[in-house]
Amino acid sequence: TAPDGVYKSFGLSPDARTFLYLRAAGAFPTFELYLRDTETGATTRVTNEAVHHAAWSPDGKNLAYQWLDLDGRFHVCLYDIATRESTELAAGRLKPDFLEWSPDSAELLYLTVEPHGQDAFETGEWDSTLHRHPLRGGPVMSIPGVQWARFSEGQLVVAGNPAPAG
């Protein structure tokens, strides 16, 4: 049976044993992120932050989520399924609803945005930068000008006007 109060579903884990979803925390727009075991029905609250987006890693060992603080800043966090611990990876002007995993779960992609001119909120024109965050250490690679990215057949595919990686 489906859990009560599901506001938004982020789907099943790769092994289909765990369901990831948002549940209203009483006051709009605050939602808590939960995991539900599909066999036992047991639920685990991942966080009580104002989560907006989440994504399973392909190996099912982690999930990434974005939440919004009271100052209007987004945060990207990594949640380790085994330890039940969250680690913040980035904070600031992040593009909401964009989290992308590499096929091997070794890196997480997210985008930051900056206004393009003083009227960016009216025109919708933002400059974006792709961040490739390796989970096993190493520097985060940032590529300005990327508006969208996805892995296809193991290769990173980007859209926009990316600056050469350096």
Secondary structure, 3 states (H helix, E strand, C coil): CCCCCEEEEEEECCCCCEEEEEEECCCCCCEEEEEEECCCCCEEEEECCCEEEEEECCCCCEEEEEEECCCCCEEEEEEECCCCEEEEEEEECECCCCCEECCCCCEEEEEEEEECCCCHHHHCCEEEEEEEEECCCCCCEEEECEEEEEEECCEEEEEECCCCCC
